């Protein structure tokens, strides 16, 4: 499939659906995050799913296992294609997420969503990690949490471009690596500091690319998506 997942980082449901209508068929799916979900709730997901879109529900669940299991089951009922949790919630929480996705999907006779984990937020610096008690460095923590997610039965992780290699080496070829921070050579990088082009990220081992502003802020979003897809 087309590996581009477009982050619908806009303020209104109307703007999100207008973008989806423009991009449908030119991209692999759409990412709905906390911003739209908090304003509009499940209806925004349901409407995309009803149109046949793959939806990555990026709510980064992190809670006790029973609560996360309930949330993942609810996401499965919504028909999302991918959902995520924080790996730092621990093995039991991730196993509960996996089991809930599988059990709910089986009940509904549909494929289970991909359940992936966030390892370390890329907004955290080495100093910020030390402040929360992680002293061994970000790279080691990313690798540890990716391996834990895999052993808890999750399908993959979200990883910044510079982490793809570490995770591929540790977790193997069939683990999904979902990578934001994608920019063309000519793009404005905005607040992303370490970026890769789509081609570089895929050849480094990314499975899916989360792309926001280079597509959604373009004058012609569909043309921008097609250009990025052609770069791979
Ligand atoms: O606009 P841009 O292409 O930078 O958007 C990237 C998307 O991926 C945004 O939705 C952003 O929140 C998300 N993201 C990220 N870096 C991470 C995790 C998620 O940029 N480490």
Boltz pocket constraint, residues with backbone or C-beta under 6 A from the ligand:
constraints:
  - pocket:
      binder: B
      contacts: [[A, 7], [A, 9], [A, 33], [A, 120], [A, 121], [A, 122], [A, 123], [A, 158], [A, 159], [A, 160], [A, 180], [A, 181], [A, 182], [A, 189], [A, 192], [A, 210], [A, 211], [A, 212], [A, 213], [A, 214]]
      max_distance: 6.0
